[in-house]
Amino acid sequence: MRNLPQFQGIALKKRFGQNFLQDARYLDVMPQQVELTAGTSVLEIGGGAGVLTRAILAQKPARLWVFEIDPEWVAYLGKQIKDKRLTVIADNILDFDFEQFAPHAPWTILANLPYHITFPLLHRIQQHRTLFAQGVIMVQDEVAQKITKTHGRDYGFISLFFQWYFQWRLLDRVPPSAFFPAPKVFSRLLYFKPIEKTPEIPDEKLFWQFIKQCFKQPRRTLRNNLAQGSYDTTNIPEAIVLLRAQQLSMADLLELWQMVRR
């Protein structure tokens, strides 16, 4: 069995996506992008060695809940950081009952996310977005680009879905050298804020399935993609069905949805 890399004497576990942010420049950026006051509730995912945890506590929020899935790091945080505002939760954030956040809502999220939980977590936040005020997360740069795209390559379902429910702002691009161990890709700090009221979409769940089908094969026309999904396109003008989904805005696709669902 090969030796695993260690940090603070604790073996790192690849299955948990453990890449610890070490560069203070980026650690400082995260709390600076949000307003932390004596009444703010903060959520951190993946506390690890507590470097970001300490930076957050220095801003004097009302409370900080840190989710840490690795028992060794849970014990480390408990020993190294003594602060009555800190609660370390030994659980997978994806399995947690988000309604338990309600008594101290709204929450601000500050987290260096394991890459593999980015989309599952964002979907959970989307489903419970009234519980959250804003956040800054560290994600893979490629993912950040997809979320914030408004046209062209990489613009698609992910962009439309998450932009419908959140405001986004790209922050610093972070090199692999800022982490230990260094990942193979660049990362990106990404600010988000839930949109309080979004316009109603008729048959909203079915609409997002429709959007997925529109972008299923990006290089194909809408006619071809929708035909594969058994959508009736007879009400759509010929000039539109010959376009690719990437050529349409959210407003265009909402109009298209009205034509399809008649």
BADO-25192 format. One record per residue (C-alpha): residue number from 0; residue in one letter; x, y, z. Coordinates in nm, 2 decimals. Layout:
% BADO-25192
+-----+--------+--------+--------+--------+
| num | residu |   east |  north |     up |
+-----+--------+--------+--------+--------+
| NUM |      A |      X |      Y |      Z |
...
+-----+--------+--------+--------+--------+
END
This chain:
% BADO-25192
+-----+--------+--------+--------+--------+
| num | residu |   east |  north |     up |
+-----+--------+--------+--------+--------+
|   0 |      M |   0.00 |   0.00 |   0.00 |
|   1 |      R |   0.15 |   0.33 |  -0.11 |
|   2 |      N |   0.20 |   0.61 |   0.14 |
|   3 |      L |  -0.08 |   0.87 |   0.13 |
|   4 |      P |   0.01 |   1.24 |   0.15 |
|   5 |      Q |  -0.04 |   1.39 |   0.49 |
|   6 |      F |  -0.13 |   1.73 |   0.63 |
|   7 |      Q |  -0.09 |   1.82 |   0.99 |
|   8 |      G |  -0.01 |   1.45 |   1.05 |
|   9 |      I |  -0.34 |   1.33 |   0.91 |
|  10 |      A |  -0.35 |   1.11 |   0.60 |
|  11 |      L |  -0.55 |   1.27 |   0.32 |
|  12 |      K |  -0.84 |   1.07 |   0.17 |
|  13 |      K |  -0.89 |   1.10 |  -0.21 |
|  14 |      R |  -1.26 |   0.99 |  -0.18 |
|  15 |      F |  -1.33 |   1.31 |   0.02 |
|  16 |      G |  -1.17 |   1.54 |  -0.24 |
|  17 |      Q |  -0.94 |   1.70 |   0.01 |
|  18 |      N |  -0.74 |   1.98 |  -0.14 |
|  19 |      F |  -0.66 |   2.24 |   0.13 |
|  20 |      L |  -0.64 |   2.61 |   0.03 |
|  21 |      Q |  -0.32 |   2.75 |   0.18 |
|  22 |      D |  -0.26 |   3.08 |   0.00 |
|  23 |      A |  -0.37 |   3.36 |   0.23 |
|  24 |      R |  -0.45 |   3.59 |  -0.06 |
|  25 |      Y |  -0.75 |   3.38 |  -0.15 |
|  26 |      L |  -0.85 |   3.30 |   0.20 |
|  27 |      D |  -0.88 |   3.67 |   0.27 |
|  28 |      V |  -1.10 |   3.73 |  -0.04 |
|  29 |      M |  -1.38 |   3.50 |   0.06 |
|  30 |      P |  -1.49 |   3.68 |   0.38 |
|  31 |      Q |  -1.43 |   4.02 |   0.22 |
|  32 |      Q |  -1.69 |   3.96 |  -0.05 |
|  33 |      V |  -1.98 |   3.92 |   0.20 |
|  34 |      E |  -2.11 |   4.13 |   0.49 |
|  35 |      L |  -2.04 |   3.95 |   0.82 |
|  36 |      T |  -2.19 |   4.11 |   1.13 |
|  37 |      A |  -2.26 |   4.01 |   1.48 |
|  38 |      G |  -2.59 |   3.87 |   1.36 |
|  39 |      T |  -2.47 |   3.67 |   1.07 |
|  40 |      S |  -2.49 |   3.29 |   1.05 |
|  41 |      V |  -2.21 |   3.13 |   0.84 |
|  42 |      L |  -2.19 |   2.79 |   0.69 |
|  43 |      E |  -1.86 |   2.63 |   0.59 |
|  44 |      I |  -1.84 |   2.29 |   0.41 |
|  45 |      G |  -1.52 |   2.09 |   0.46 |
|  46 |      G |  -1.34 |   2.25 |   0.75 |
|  47 |      G |  -1.02 |   2.05 |   0.72 |
|  48 |      A |  -0.74 |   2.21 |   0.91 |
|  49 |      G |  -0.95 |   2.51 |   1.00 |
|  50 |      V |  -0.76 |   2.78 |   0.80 |
|  51 |      L |  -1.07 |   2.93 |   0.65 |
|  52 |      T |  -1.26 |   2.86 |   0.97 |
|  53 |      R |  -1.03 |   3.09 |   1.16 |
|  54 |      A |  -1.05 |   3.36 |   0.90 |
|  55 |      I |  -1.43 |   3.35 |   0.92 |
|  56 |      L |  -1.43 |   3.36 |   1.30 |
|  57 |      A |  -1.20 |   3.66 |   1.29 |
|  58 |      Q |  -1.48 |   3.85 |   1.12 |
|  59 |      K |  -1.70 |   3.80 |   1.44 |
|  60 |      P |  -2.02 |   3.64 |   1.30 |
|  61 |      A |  -2.29 |   3.52 |   1.53 |
|  62 |      R |  -2.23 |   3.16 |   1.46 |
|  63 |      L |  -2.03 |   2.93 |   1.23 |
|  64 |      W |  -2.14 |   2.58 |   1.15 |
|  65 |      V |  -1.87 |   2.37 |   0.98 |
|  66 |      F |  -1.95 |   2.04 |   0.81 |
|  67 |      E |  -1.67 |   1.80 |   0.80 |
|  68 |      I |  -1.71 |   1.44 |   0.68 |
|  69 |      D |  -1.37 |   1.31 |   0.78 |
|  70 |      P |  -1.37 |   1.20 |   1.15 |
|  71 |      E |  -1.00 |   1.28 |   1.19 |
|  72 |      W |  -1.05 |   1.64 |   1.09 |
|  73 |      V |  -1.36 |   1.67 |   1.31 |
|  74 |      A |  -1.14 |   1.57 |   1.61 |
|  75 |      Y |  -0.86 |   1.81 |   1.49 |
|  76 |      L |  -1.10 |   2.11 |   1.47 |
|  77 |      G |  -1.25 |   2.03 |   1.81 |
|  78 |      K |  -0.90 |   2.03 |   1.97 |
|  79 |      Q |  -0.75 |   2.32 |   1.78 |
|  80 |      I |  -1.03 |   2.58 |   1.77 |
|  81 |      K |  -1.20 |   2.67 |   2.10 |
|  82 |      D |  -1.48 |   2.92 |   2.02 |
|  83 |      K |  -1.83 |   2.91 |   2.15 |
|  84 |      R |  -1.96 |   3.04 |   1.81 |
|  85 |      L |  -1.82 |   2.73 |   1.63 |
|  86 |      T |  -2.02 |   2.41 |   1.58 |
|  87 |      V |  -1.85 |   2.13 |   1.40 |
|  88 |      I |  -2.10 |   1.89 |   1.24 |
|  89 |      A |  -1.96 |   1.54 |   1.15 |
|  90 |      D |  -2.19 |   1.48 |   0.86 |
|  91 |      N |  -2.21 |   1.49 |   0.48 |
|  92 |      I |  -2.38 |   1.82 |   0.40 |
|  93 |      L |  -2.57 |   1.64 |   0.12 |
|  94 |      D |  -2.74 |   1.41 |   0.37 |
|  95 |      F |  -2.83 |   1.69 |   0.62 |
|  96 |      D |  -3.18 |   1.81 |   0.68 |
|  97 |      F |  -3.17 |   2.17 |   0.55 |
|  98 |      E |  -3.47 |   2.26 |   0.76 |
|  99 |      Q |  -3.24 |   2.25 |   1.06 |
| 100 |      F |  -3.09 |   2.58 |   0.92 |
| 101 |      A |  -3.42 |   2.76 |   0.95 |
| 102 |      P |  -3.40 |   2.88 |   1.31 |
| 103 |      H |  -3.08 |   3.08 |   1.24 |
| 104 |      A |  -3.16 |   3.18 |   0.88 |
| 105 |      P |  -3.06 |   3.34 |   0.66 |
| 106 |      W |  -2.71 |   3.18 |   0.62 |
| 107 |      T |  -2.40 |   3.30 |   0.44 |
| 108 |      I |  -2.20 |   3.02 |   0.28 |
| 109 |      L |  -1.82 |   3.04 |   0.26 |
| 110 |      A |  -1.66 |   2.72 |   0.14 |
| 111 |      N |  -1.37 |   2.56 |  -0.05 |
| 112 |      L |  -1.59 |   2.28 |  -0.20 |
| 113 |      P |  -1.47 |   1.94 |  -0.29 |
| 114 |      Y |  -1.52 |   1.94 |  -0.67 |
| 115 |      H |  -1.74 |   1.63 |  -0.68 |
| 116 |      I |  -2.02 |   1.78 |  -0.46 |
| 117 |      T |  -2.05 |   2.12 |  -0.64 |
| 118 |      F |  -2.36 |   2.05 |  -0.84 |
| 119 |      P |  -2.54 |   1.83 |  -0.58 |
| 120 |      L |  -2.48 |   2.10 |  -0.32 |
| 121 |      L |  -2.60 |   2.38 |  -0.55 |
| 122 |      H |  -2.92 |   2.19 |  -0.63 |
| 123 |      R |  -2.98 |   2.15 |  -0.25 |
| 124 |      I |  -2.93 |   2.52 |  -0.20 |
| 125 |      Q |  -3.16 |   2.60 |  -0.49 |
| 126 |      Q |  -3.43 |   2.39 |  -0.33 |
| 127 |      H |  -3.39 |   2.57 |   0.00 |
| 128 |      R |  -3.27 |   2.91 |  -0.13 |
| 129 |      T |  -3.49 |   3.11 |   0.11 |
| 130 |      L |  -3.26 |   2.99 |   0.39 |
| 131 |      F |  -2.95 |   3.16 |   0.24 |
| 132 |      A |  -2.85 |   3.52 |   0.19 |
| 133 |      Q |  -2.54 |   3.49 |  -0.02 |
| 134 |      G |  -2.21 |   3.30 |  -0.04 |
| 135 |      V |  -1.86 |   3.26 |  -0.19 |
| 136 |      I |  -1.76 |   2.92 |  -0.29 |
| 137 |      M |  -1.44 |   2.77 |  -0.44 |
| 138 |      V |  -1.52 |   2.55 |  -0.74 |
| 139 |      Q |  -1.34 |   2.42 |  -1.05 |
| 140 |      D |  -1.28 |   2.71 |  -1.29 |
| 141 |      E |  -1.45 |   2.52 |  -1.58 |
| 142 |      V |  -1.76 |   2.48 |  -1.37 |
| 143 |      A |  -1.77 |   2.85 |  -1.27 |
| 144 |      Q |  -1.75 |   2.94 |  -1.64 |
| 145 |      K |  -2.04 |   2.71 |  -1.73 |
| 146 |      I |  -2.26 |   2.85 |  -1.45 |
| 147 |      T |  -2.20 |   3.21 |  -1.55 |
| 148 |      K |  -2.21 |   3.18 |  -1.94 |
| 149 |      T |  -2.47 |   3.38 |  -2.12 |
| 150 |      H |  -2.39 |   3.27 |  -2.47 |
| 151 |      G |  -2.15 |   3.06 |  -2.69 |
| 152 |      R |  -1.96 |   2.75 |  -2.59 |
| 153 |      D |  -2.04 |   2.60 |  -2.25 |
| 154 |      Y |  -2.37 |   2.80 |  -2.24 |
| 155 |      G |  -2.65 |   2.55 |  -2.17 |
| 156 |      F |  -2.88 |   2.40 |  -1.92 |
| 157 |      I |  -2.65 |   2.46 |  -1.62 |
| 158 |      S |  -2.61 |   2.83 |  -1.71 |
| 159 |      L |  -2.99 |   2.88 |  -1.76 |
| 160 |      F |  -3.10 |   2.69 |  -1.45 |
| 161 |      F |  -2.86 |   2.84 |  -1.20 |
| 162 |      Q |  -2.89 |   3.19 |  -1.34 |
| 163 |      W |  -3.26 |   3.18 |  -1.31 |
| 164 |      Y |  -3.24 |   3.13 |  -0.93 |
| 165 |      F |  -2.92 |   3.31 |  -0.84 |
| 166 |      Q |  -2.71 |   3.61 |  -0.92 |
| 167 |      W |  -2.34 |   3.52 |  -0.99 |
| 168 |      R |  -2.01 |   3.70 |  -1.00 |
| 169 |      L |  -1.68 |   3.55 |  -1.10 |
| 170 |      L |  -1.40 |   3.64 |  -0.86 |
| 171 |      D |  -1.03 |   3.53 |  -0.85 |
| 172 |      R |  -0.90 |   3.25 |  -1.06 |
| 173 |      V |  -0.69 |   3.03 |  -0.83 |
| 174 |      P |  -0.39 |   2.83 |  -0.95 |
| 175 |      P |  -0.33 |   2.47 |  -0.83 |
| 176 |      S |  -0.02 |   2.59 |  -0.64 |
| 177 |      A |  -0.26 |   2.76 |  -0.39 |
| 178 |      F |  -0.37 |   2.42 |  -0.26 |
| 179 |      F |  -0.21 |   2.12 |  -0.09 |
| 180 |      P |  -0.21 |   1.87 |  -0.25 |
| 181 |      A |  -0.23 |   2.07 |  -0.58 |
| 182 |      P |  -0.52 |   1.97 |  -0.80 |
| 183 |      K |  -0.47 |   1.92 |  -1.17 |
| 184 |      V |  -0.70 |   2.21 |  -1.27 |
| 185 |      F |  -0.75 |   2.58 |  -1.19 |
| 186 |      S |  -1.02 |   2.68 |  -0.94 |
| 187 |      R |  -1.23 |   2.99 |  -0.92 |
| 188 |      L |  -1.39 |   3.19 |  -0.64 |
| 189 |      L |  -1.76 |   3.24 |  -0.72 |
| 190 |      Y |  -2.00 |   3.48 |  -0.55 |
| 191 |      F |  -2.37 |   3.40 |  -0.55 |
| 192 |      K |  -2.69 |   3.55 |  -0.41 |
| 193 |      P |  -3.04 |   3.39 |  -0.44 |
| 194 |      I |  -3.29 |   3.58 |  -0.64 |
| 195 |      E |  -3.58 |   3.65 |  -0.40 |
| 196 |      K |  -3.86 |   3.63 |  -0.65 |
| 197 |      T |  -3.84 |   3.47 |  -0.99 |
| 198 |      P |  -4.12 |   3.49 |  -1.25 |
| 199 |      E |  -4.35 |   3.19 |  -1.26 |
| 200 |      I |  -4.28 |   2.93 |  -1.52 |
| 201 |      P |  -4.58 |   2.72 |  -1.64 |
| 202 |      D |  -4.51 |   2.35 |  -1.55 |
| 203 |      E |  -4.17 |   2.45 |  -1.42 |
| 204 |      K |  -4.04 |   2.10 |  -1.37 |
| 205 |      L |  -4.14 |   2.00 |  -1.72 |
| 206 |      F |  -3.98 |   2.32 |  -1.85 |
| 207 |      W |  -3.64 |   2.23 |  -1.72 |
| 208 |      Q |  -3.67 |   1.89 |  -1.88 |
| 209 |      F |  -3.75 |   2.06 |  -2.20 |
| 210 |      I |  -3.44 |   2.28 |  -2.17 |
| 211 |      K |  -3.22 |   1.98 |  -2.11 |
| 212 |      Q |  -3.36 |   1.83 |  -2.43 |
| 213 |      C |  -3.30 |   2.15 |  -2.63 |
| 214 |      F |  -2.93 |   2.13 |  -2.53 |
| 215 |      K |  -2.89 |   1.75 |  -2.54 |
| 216 |      Q |  -2.67 |   1.76 |  -2.85 |
| 217 |      P |  -2.54 |   2.12 |  -2.87 |
| 218 |      R |  -2.44 |   2.10 |  -3.23 |
| 219 |      R |  -2.77 |   1.98 |  -3.35 |
| 220 |      T |  -3.07 |   2.20 |  -3.44 |
| 221 |      L |  -3.37 |   2.25 |  -3.21 |
| 222 |      R |  -3.58 |   2.04 |  -3.45 |
| 223 |      N |  -3.35 |   1.74 |  -3.42 |
| 224 |      N |  -3.31 |   1.76 |  -3.04 |
| 225 |      L |  -3.68 |   1.81 |  -2.97 |
| 226 |      A |  -3.77 |   1.53 |  -3.21 |
| 227 |      Q |  -3.56 |   1.30 |  -3.01 |
| 228 |      G |  -3.76 |   1.40 |  -2.70 |
| 229 |      S |  -4.09 |   1.35 |  -2.88 |
| 230 |      Y |  -4.19 |   1.72 |  -2.86 |
| 231 |      D |  -4.44 |   1.86 |  -3.11 |
| 232 |      T |  -4.27 |   2.14 |  -3.30 |
| 233 |      T |  -4.55 |   2.21 |  -3.55 |
| 234 |      N |  -4.63 |   2.55 |  -3.38 |
| 235 |      I |  -4.27 |   2.67 |  -3.39 |
| 236 |      P |  -4.17 |   2.88 |  -3.69 |
| 237 |      E |  -3.93 |   2.71 |  -3.93 |
| 238 |      A |  -3.66 |   2.98 |  -3.88 |
| 239 |      I |  -3.65 |   2.90 |  -3.51 |
| 240 |      V |  -3.64 |   2.52 |  -3.52 |
| 241 |      L |  -3.34 |   2.54 |  -3.75 |
| 242 |      L |  -3.14 |   2.72 |  -3.48 |
| 243 |      R |  -2.92 |   2.57 |  -3.22 |
| 244 |      A |  -3.02 |   2.61 |  -2.85 |
| 245 |      Q |  -2.71 |   2.82 |  -2.78 |
| 246 |      Q |  -2.84 |   3.09 |  -3.01 |
| 247 |      L |  -3.14 |   3.15 |  -2.79 |
| 248 |      S |  -3.18 |   3.35 |  -2.47 |
| 249 |      M |  -3.38 |   3.25 |  -2.17 |
| 250 |      A |  -3.66 |   3.48 |  -2.29 |
| 251 |      D |  -3.65 |   3.30 |  -2.63 |
| 252 |      L |  -3.67 |   2.96 |  -2.47 |
| 253 |      L |  -3.96 |   3.06 |  -2.25 |
| 254 |      E |  -4.15 |   3.17 |  -2.56 |
| 255 |      L |  -4.06 |   2.84 |  -2.73 |
| 256 |      W |  -4.19 |   2.65 |  -2.43 |
| 257 |      Q |  -4.53 |   2.82 |  -2.46 |
| 258 |      M |  -4.54 |   2.70 |  -2.82 |
| 259 |      V |  -4.45 |   2.34 |  -2.74 |
| 260 |      R |  -4.68 |   2.30 |  -2.44 |
| 261 |      R |  -5.00 |   2.41 |  -2.60 |
+-----+--------+--------+--------+--------+
END
